[in-house]
Amino acid sequence: MCEPGWGCRTFDSAPFRLYTTAMDGKAMVKYLQERGWVVDRIHGSHYIMVKAGRRPIPVPVHGSRDLPRGLVRGIMREAKEE
């Protein structure tokens, strides 16, 4: 599950490391779609993800370039079920 010394937290009943692994924009869009978010529109290189009763989440998709760790954590925190 969680390796010692990594400071893991649980997120959606799965281990969620405080320092997440690399993830590109397309993988983040897929992650959100698996949790019920849908692509509302694409504005430039940003996918705008929406879900009923929640604020829209913009996800930058810049080819295969990885998203910064802080942005990944912020998007996951915003998408977290309550």
VMD Tcl script that draws the C-alpha trace (Angstrom):
set ca {
  {0.00 0.00 0.00}
  {2.01 2.94 1.26}
  {5.78 2.82 1.53}
  {7.30 3.93 4.84}
  {8.52 7.49 4.88}
  {6.42 8.72 1.97}
  {3.75 10.49 4.02}
  {0.83 8.90 2.16}
  {-2.76 10.03 2.42}
  {-5.88 8.29 1.21}
  {-7.77 9.81 -1.73}
  {-10.86 8.13 -3.14}
  {-10.07 5.06 -1.01}
  {-6.72 4.54 -2.75}
  {-3.23 5.54 -1.59}
  {-2.49 9.13 -2.58}
  {1.08 10.24 -2.13}
  {1.69 13.75 -0.91}
  {4.20 14.00 -3.73}
  {2.30 12.57 -6.66}
  {3.92 10.88 -9.62}
  {4.17 12.57 -12.99}
  {0.89 12.94 -14.86}
  {0.21 14.65 -18.16}
  {-2.96 16.55 -19.05}
  {-4.56 13.71 -20.97}
  {-4.12 11.36 -18.01}
  {-5.69 13.97 -15.72}
  {-8.70 14.33 -18.04}
  {-9.11 10.53 -18.01}
  {-8.77 10.49 -14.19}
  {-11.57 13.08 -13.88}
  {-13.81 11.33 -16.42}
  {-13.57 8.10 -14.41}
  {-14.94 10.08 -11.45}
  {-17.96 11.48 -13.29}
  {-16.56 14.73 -14.73}
  {-17.25 15.53 -18.40}
  {-15.49 17.76 -20.91}
  {-17.72 20.81 -21.35}
  {-15.53 22.64 -23.85}
  {-11.94 23.09 -24.99}
  {-10.56 26.61 -24.78}
  {-7.18 26.68 -26.50}
  {-5.10 23.98 -24.84}
  {-7.28 23.78 -21.72}
  {-10.05 21.23 -21.24}
  {-12.85 22.61 -19.08}
  {-14.25 19.77 -16.97}
  {-17.69 20.10 -15.35}
  {-19.83 18.14 -12.94}
  {-23.31 19.00 -11.64}
  {-23.19 21.20 -8.55}
  {-19.41 21.74 -8.74}
  {-17.12 24.49 -10.01}
  {-15.58 23.88 -13.45}
  {-11.98 22.65 -13.43}
  {-9.64 23.75 -16.24}
  {-7.02 21.14 -17.15}
  {-4.07 22.20 -19.35}
  {-3.20 19.65 -22.03}
  {0.15 20.55 -23.59}
  {1.01 17.46 -25.59}
  {2.80 14.84 -23.51}
  {4.26 17.41 -21.11}
  {3.78 16.54 -17.44}
  {1.73 18.78 -15.18}
  {3.51 20.29 -12.17}
  {3.01 18.33 -8.92}
  {1.25 21.23 -7.19}
  {-1.24 21.57 -10.03}
  {-1.97 17.82 -9.98}
  {-2.60 17.95 -6.22}
  {-4.79 21.04 -6.58}
  {-6.94 19.51 -9.31}
  {-7.32 16.28 -7.32}
  {-8.26 18.25 -4.23}
  {-10.84 20.27 -6.18}
  {-12.33 17.11 -7.73}
  {-12.49 15.21 -4.43}
  {-15.93 13.87 -3.55}
  {-17.44 15.34 -0.41}
}
mol new
graphics top color blue
foreach p $ca { graphics top sphere $p radius 0.5 }
foreach p [lrange $ca 0 end-1] q [lrange $ca 1 end] { graphics top cylinder $p $q radius 0.2 }
display resetview
